[in-house]
Amino acid sequence: MAKPFILTVDDDIAVLRGIERDLPNKYASSYRILRAESGKAALELLH
């Protein structure tokens, strides 16, 4: 069974990188961490 995921979305790349850097420390063992730089990109990932 595939891991559930956490999808982070932010148009500020610095913020997104910070979130992406911090989340795996706590959640990588149970979740896949995905990122998108826009709402449109997030919706494309979900399809």
Secondary structure, DSSP 8 states (H G I E B T S, - for coil): ----EEEEE-S-HHHHHHHHHHHHHHHTTT-EEEEESSHHHHHHHH-
